Amino acid sequence: MSAAGTYTPKPGAAPLSRMIAAQAVLETKMLLRNGEQLLLTVVIPTLLLVLFSAVDIVDTGDGEAVDFLAPGILALAVMSTAFTGQAIATGFERRYGVLKRLGASPLPRWGLMAAKTLSVLVTEVLQIVLLTVIAFALGWSPHGNPFAVLLLLVLGTAAFSGLGLLMAGTLKAEATLAAANLVFLLLLMGGGVIVPLDKFPDAAQSVLGLLPISALSDGLRDVLQHGAGMPWGNLGILAVWAVAGLGAAARFFRWE
């Protein structure tokens, strides 16, 4: 038995799972405390859902406007968190040397990326719950295969995360900030989120339909509004973007 007041030190890193979980909690807290990020991930999607559901601004076809808009707004929420928010936050962490210091910690670099991914998923769950409650209050009547919805959201998250990390890891922070916000606005207007793709010229529809935001919003709409089964075409597009984006990010991401 050790004498009173005598302690035996046990140096060493915490278990990897605990380090990843702790970093994920920290990343989530930082995101939720950031006013600009909250504006992007929560306020803007909520305002768009309420405004365009209540005011007849865009012709969304037959049925209630919220039935068309809610799936597109859910897709926008995924893009705002997994792509725009993550790209901007990671870009400035890279500029200020945060990533370099974390990369030298006991937490491996892939563990840091896993923590960021968990943070994105937690934030998305909060977004989806909030937007779903608001959509129900506006009269939304979704139906379809829940597993198809989950698969679309997971692949959409993977696709946008890869593109966001690729941008953050290759461009300067200021360029990432400008580019990420510009892409967000362009895809909001031309990705089938609010304006149906069939309102665009035929040639533009062919190109816009291959974008990840279009595949995600159209896939969610096919399932939740029209009761389709598994939207394999949209899932395939998202899978290609996910593999290409994550692969390119892993290959070209610079930590300094």
Secondary structure, DSSP 8 states (H G I E B T S, - for coil): ---TT------S---HHHHHHHHHHHHHHHHHT-HHHHIIIIIHHHHHHHHHHHS--S---SS-HHHHHHHHHHHHHHHIIIIIIHHHHHHHHHHTTHHHHHHTSSS-HHHHHHHHHHHHHHHHHHHHHHHHHHHHHTT----S-HHHHHHHHHHHHHHHHHHHHHHHHHS-HHHHHHHHHHHHHHHHHHSSSSS-GGGS-HHHHHHHTTSHHHHHHHHHHHHHTT--S--HHHHHHHHHHHHHHHHHHHHH----
